């Protein structure tokens, strides 16, 4: 039920970190993968090909409409179809609300929310019945965090966008779900958690007593991309080691 053999997956922001972990888990399940990022992704492609799956790197800034169109067009040229889209690309910068400039707000919204919309819109033109879109939101899209107004707004928007697309495309047999990670060990969070005191404080909030690894998100993505979740759409899967549950 979890096999993705014969399917093609596009994963944005997949040259490193959580996106790379997702791409590798999809390949392990049998999918061929398009690695997309603004950072060179040849190393991720090599890892996927070592698993005997096909892969290609296509550079794309998800906030740029022309680059997103190019990403989807090149995917169709290479593989002829799109079965799975994982909207993972995102940025984060903590800042007190009073210090957030209009430009900083727009950049966060453009990458973290507009990018999800653009990639989904273009991929949906080619997806057939059975297609699956998985949007990577965040627990920040459910529970607000201090000094993260733009990020929380963007991720909350991803949450709502997911449900809208699920309703609109459900009759076509296309499923759209969101995953809400907690703290995951990626380059984005690694710099924030170099402070041992901060790391200890974060782990203390998590019932499973550790921060997550990229593969911890890759597994749920494989589930939502596979036939095992064929009757699930519009749902949000929290993968945070129990953080939100414990917080009440």
N, C-alpha and C positions, 0 to 999 in steps of 0.2 A: 504493500500500500504506500510505502514511502519512496518507492523508486521514481526517479526523474529521468530515466533513460529515454533518449530520443527528444528531450525537451531543450529549449534554448532559453537561457536566463540572461537578462541585462541587470547588472548591479552597479549603481552609481556610487562614487566615492570608495572604490574597492581596491585601490593600489596599496593600502596599508590598513592597519587597525581593524575595527569592527567590520568594515566592508570587505576587507580581504578574507577575514574569517568566514563571513557569510558566503563569499564566492567559492571558497575551498570546500565548505560543507555541501554546497549545491553540487559541486563537481563530484564529490565523494558519493553523492546520491545518484549520479549518472548524467547530470546536465552538462551541456556545453555552455560556456560562459563568455559573455562580453564584459570585459573589465573596463570600466569608465571612470575617469578621474582627471583632475587638472595636474596631478602628479604622475610622472611616468609609471606605467603599470606592467612593464615587461617581466619583472621578477614574479609578480602574481601569476602572470600567464605561464611562466615556466613551471611554477608549482602545480598549476592546474593540469598542464600537459603531462607532468610526471605521474598524474593519476589516470592517464590514458583518456583524457577528455580533451576536446578541442576548445581553444580559447583564443581571443584576440583582444588587444588593447585599443580602445578608441578614446582619444582625448575629448573631454567635454566639460565645459563650465555649465552646470545645470541652470544657472540664472540667466544664461544667454540663449534666447529663443532659437537663433540660427544654429548654434552649436548643438542644441538638443535635437533639432530637426535632422542635422547631419548625423548625429549619433544613431538615431532610429533608422535613417535611410541606409547607412553603412551596415547596420546590423542586418537589415533585410537583404542587402546585396550579398553579404557573407553567408547567412544562414537561411534566408528565405522565409523566416517566421520569427515570432516572439511569443513564447508561452508564459514566461515569468518576468516580471519587472520588480526589482527591489530598489525602492527609492531610499537610499541610505545617506547620500551626500549631505553634509551639513557643517556648519561652523558654530562656534560658541565663544563668547567673550563676556566675562562677568564685569559689570559696571553699575554703579549707583544710577538710578533712573535720571536724576538731575544732571548727570554728566554725559548721558547718551545723546549724541548729535543726531540730527535728522538723517545724515548720511549713514551713520552706523546702524541706525534702526532699519533703514531701507536695505542695507546690505544683508543683514541677518534675515529679514523677511524674504528677500529675493532668493537667497540660497536655500534657506530651510523650508520655505513654504511655496514660493513661486516655482522653484525648481521641481518640487513634487508634482505640482499641477502640470507644468510643461511636459515633463517626461511621461506622465500618465496620459495626457491628452494625445500625444503623438503615438505612444505605444498602443493605445486602445484602437487606433485606426487599423491596426493589423492583427490584433488579438482575436482569436476565434473562441468558440465555446470551450470552456475548460481552462481558459487563461486565468492567471492569478497575479494580482498586484499586492505587494507587501510594502507598506509605508513604515519606515522607521521613525517613530515619534520619540517620546521620552516620558519618563514619569513627571518631568517638568510641564508636560502638556496636560497633566491631570491635577497635579498639586503645585501650586505656585512656589517659586523660590526667590529669595531676596537677591537683589542686584542682578536680576536676569529677566527684566521685563520683556525685551525683544525676543529672547529665546523662548520664554514661556508662551508668548503670544504666537510665535511661529509654530511651535510644536502643538499648541492647542488648536491652531488652524489646520494642521495636518490631521489631527483627530477628527475634526468636523468634515474636512474634505473627504476623508476616507469613507465616512458614512454616506455622504452624498453620492459618491461614485458607486458605492455598493448598491444603493437603491436604483440608480439610473441604469447600471449595466448588468444587474442581476438577471433580468429577463433574457439577456444574451448569453447567460451561462458563464459570465466572467465574475470572479470573486475579488473583493478588495477588502483587505484587513490591515490593521496596524499593530505594531509591536512597540511597547514602551519600556525601553531598557532603563535600569538604574545605573549605578556607577560601573563602568566597564573599563578594563585595563587597555587603554588605547593611547596613542600619542596626544590626543586632545585632553585626556584626563591625567596622563602621567605627570605632566608638568605641574598640574594643580596639586597632585598628591605626593610630591617629593617631600613636602613637609610631613615628618613622621607623626607629629601631633594631629595634623589635619586628617591624615590617613587613618589614625587610630579612632578619631571621632566619627569618621564616615563608617568604618567597619562596625562600630558600636551600635549603629542604627539598623544594621542588617542581621536578621535572625540567622541566616546561614553563615554569618561570621567571616565573610570574605567579599571582596569586590569581584565582579564578573569578568570572564575572559571572552574574547570574540566568539569562540566556539559555542559559548552559552547562548548566544543570539542566533548563531548559524543553525542550531538544531531546531528551534521553533520556526525559523524561516523555512527550512525543509518541510516541516509538517504543514505549514500553511500553503506551500507551493504544491504539495502532493495531493493525491486522491484521498488520502486519509482525512483531509479536511474539506471534502467536496460539498458538505452541507453547512459550511461556515462562511459567512460573509458579513461585513460591517462590524466585525468584532474588534476589540482591543485586548491584546495579550500583554499583560504586565510581566516583565522578566527582570526582577530587581532583588532577588534573594529574600523577598518578604518585607522590604523596606516600608512600602505604603501600607501593607496589611498591619504591620507592627505599630505604625504611627497612628492607626485608627482613623 
